[in-house]
């Protein structure tokens, strides 16, 4: 799951396999992830998984004893396996469930994380300063205007800032700005409330479509069933630099913003 919507797709895929199941064993093959895996993670054994939710790029596996916070870094993946194959070189963590299935964390680069947290989540340093979830009512034009007030950075860069709103990755920022008719380099703090309202609307629409269609096809991403996503087939600008705009026919421009590929239409986006 490279970007937040991919995490959401995976959450939707694995939650039915986890919720209500008892963790019978926790197997840590390599504790050296982004942060060392806390030995207290073994307190998961015997716990019933109450819910599987998401906050930004973090997957939250909640039990009465605490919360397992999973992050997939740049190339990690989560799979629910049944039957269970022999672990591979990069299979670092297994949760063995009473159903006979296993939740397996694979991470070739080990930039992901498995954090055991027993205090209230609002005290978790990784989570307590995040912006609102984009598909909730908390993400709206008023909130966005407040978060962007005085910002001179490009709106695309600001839109990808997790302190402003979580989970709007590079692909979705490109697509939402195109749909809203907003130039990606426009100063974030100079947009009118009306234009911000349109941007909020399009962010929600783009993400909703991505979730429905299975995320984007990225090299290191697979859904819970191992299949790639297909949202890439519906992209209007991302990956189409130099091609014709689907709305006006003008040639799409491609630049770098914050070291990320940015594609836009100079005619349709102002």
C-alpha positions, -999 to 999 in steps of 0.1 A, spaced: 0 0 0 21 30 -12 -5 57 -7 -34 61 16 -62 50 -7 -44 18 -14 -44 13 24 -81 18 24 -86 -8 -3 -66 -33 16 -84 -25 48 -117 -32 31 -102 -64 18 -88 -78 50 -112 -65 77 -138 -93 72 -110 -119 77 -98 -103 109 -127 -87 128 -140 -111 155 -111 -135 151 -88 -144 180 -50 -140 176 -35 -174 185 1 -166 178 23 -137 168 54 -146 148 81 -119 145 108 -131 121 126 -98 118 119 -71 144 142 -46 126 116 -26 107 115 12 106 112 10 143 121 -21 163 90 -43 169 82 -41 206 83 -76 223 51 -65 241 34 -72 208 30 -107 221 2 -93 243 -19 -97 212 -20 -135 217 -54 -145 230 -70 -112 220 -101 -108 199 -97 -83 170 -125 -58 176 -121 -37 145 -97 -29 116 -97 8 108 -74 33 91 -58 66 100 -38 81 71 -14 55 60 -17 36 92 -38 4 96 -52 0 131 -59 -34 144 -78 -28 177 -82 -52 206 -90 -48 243 -53 -50 252 -41 -24 228 -38 -14 191 -15 -28 165 -5 0 142 8 -12 108 25 10 82 36 -4 49 64 20 41 75 22 4 71 -15 -6 53 -34 21 22 -55 17 -4 -72 38 -20 -105 28 -45 -127 44 -33 -162 36 -53 -195 38 -38 -220 32 -6 -206 46 26 -210 24 61 -212 38 74 -177 47 97 -160 23 128 -139 29 109 -106 34 79 -120 54 87 -103 87 55 -107 108 25 -131 110 -6 -129 130 -20 -165 132 -58 -164 136 -82 -189 151 -97 -193 117 -65 -210 104 -57 -179 83 -26 -157 87 -22 -120 83 13 -116 69 34 -85 66 59 -86 37 84 -57 34 115 -60 12 129 -26 22 119 -28 59 106 9 58 73 -3 72 63 -6 109 44 -27 134 38 -7 165 21 -20 197 3 9 214 -16 6 247 -24 42 255 -52 63 240 -47 68 202 -48 106 206 -16 103 226 2 85 197 28 109 183 25 95 148 -13 101 147 -22 131 169 -12 159 145 -27 145 114 -53 163 94 -89 150 88 -97 120 67 -107 131 32 -139 111 29 -154 125 62 -174 156 69 -144 170 88 -127 176 55 -146 206 41 -141 240 25 -140 258 59 -114 234 74 -93 235 42 -94 273 41 -82 275 77 -54 249 71 -42 268 40 -45 304 54 -13 323 46 4 294 28 25 304 -2 34 268 -12 18 253 -43 -17 239 -37 -6 205 -49 22 203 -23 -2 215 4 -29 190 -6 -4 162 -1 6 175 34 -8 151 60 -12 180 84 -37 195 60 -56 164 50 -45 128 51 -43 103 23 -43 125 -8 -13 109 -26 4 122 -57 -18 104 -82 -50 116 -65 -38 152 -61 -31 154 -98 -65 140 -107 -85 161 -82 -68 194 -92 -75 187 -128 -112 179 -121 -114 211 -100 -97 232 -128 -70 244 -104 -34 249 -115 -11 228 -93 14 256 -88 -12 282 -76 -4 295 -41 -25 275 -16 -35 305 5 -48 325 -25 -76 302 -35 -112 314 -29 -136 295 -7 -157 286 -37 -126 270 -54 -117 252 -23 -152 238 -20 -149 225 -56 -115 210 -48 -129 192 -17 -157 179 -38 -133 165 -64 -109 150 -39 -138 131 -24 -150 120 -58 -116 108 -70 -109 89 -38 -143 73 -38 -138 61 -74 -104 48 -66 -116 27 -37 -145 14 -57 -123 4 -86 -95 -12 -65 -68 15 -61 -41 24 -85 -18 -1 -102 16 5 -86 46 -17 -88 46 -28 -51 9 -28 -45 -15 -57 -45 -49 -60 -30 -56 -85 -2 -64 -111 -28 -31 -105 -46 -47 -88 -76 -35 -53 -87 -58 -23 -87 -74 -9 -118 -80 28 -112 -50 35 -134 -73 29 -164 -94 59 -154 -67 85 -150 -71 118 -168 -37 134 -163 -13 114 -142 12 96 -164 -1 113 -195 23 142 -198 26 153 -235 -7 136 -244 -39 154 -253 -61 168 -226 -94 148 -224 -114 180 -221 -98 205 -245 -73 185 -265 -43 207 -255 -10 190 -248 -7 182 -211 24 196 -193 46 176 -169 67 192 -142 82 183 -108 66 198 -77 82 187 -44 101 160 -64 69 145 -75 56 141 -111 29 167 -117 8 167 -149 -17 194 -157 -35 212 -185 -24 248 -189 -57 256 -206 -82 239 -183 -64 246 -150 -60 281 -137 
